[in-house]
Amino acid sequence: MAETWEYIAQDKPDAATAFILRLEEQIRTLERFPERCPLAPENELLGTTYRHLLHGNYRTIFKIVGSRVIILRVLHGARLLDTGMLEELEK
């Protein structure tokens, strides 16, 4: 999330901090209800079962493993998760 903060902070540091705090709060809600989030559209192409949580123009990509939620990446909504990112995530 540091990259997201840095990008937003270029113009508005206070807004960047507020955005990240709200994003972290939203991510914490996944502990109780992760299935409420839709499957990521890239799953069909990548053969995965990732879900995504939308917040503003950003998507939090995560997977559910048993009773755990594993956050994989926070991406700008205009970006799709690609195989290069997938390889990084599975390391």
N, C-alpha and C positions, 0 to 999 in steps of 0.2 A: 504494500500500500504506500510505501515511501515514494515510489515513482508517481503514483496518482497525486499525492500531496504536492510533490515538487512541480508537477505540470500545472495544477490549479494555482499554486502559490506564486507562479511567475507573475500573475496579474493581481491576485487577491489572497495574500497569506492568511488573513483571518477567516475568509470563506473556506479556504482549503482545510484549515484545522476543524472548523465546524462540520464540513462535509465528511471528513474522515471519522470524526466522533459519531456522527449519525450512522455512517456505514458500519462501523464496529458494533454499534448498538443493534442494528438490523441483523448483522451476522450472528450475534449472540442468540437471537430468537430461533435460529436453526436448531439449537439444542432440543427444543421441544417439538417443533413441527417442520422437519425438513421436507417431508413428502408434499407439503403444500406448494412447493416450487415446481415449475414445469421442467420436463426433461430438456436439455440443451439441444438446439436444432442440429448441431454437428454430430450427434450420436450416431445417426444412420450412416454417415460417411466414415466416422472413426471407429465404429463398432464398440462404443462405450455406453455407459448409463449415467453419465454426468447430468447434474441438474444445474439450474442457474437461478440466482436471486437477483432481481433487478432493483437498482437504486439510482435514480436520476439517469444519467447517461452511461452508467457502469453496470457490469454484470459480475457477480461473484460466482465462479464456477466451483462446484463441489461434488463430492460423491459420498454416498452413504455406504458404510461398511459395518454390517451388524447394527449395533446401537451407536456407532460413532459417525460423526460428520467430519469429513476431511476437506478443508478448503484448499483448492488447488491453485486458483488464480483469480485476480480481480482485473478485468479487462474493460476498456472502453466499449460501449455497446456497438460501435461501428466495426469492431474487430471480431473476427471469428476465431475460435480455437482451432489451430492447425496442427498437423502431425509433428512439426518441430517443437511446438509447445508441449504436445502430448509426450514426446520422448523425454523432455525435461521433467515433466510432472511425475512420470513413473520411475524416475531414478531414485 
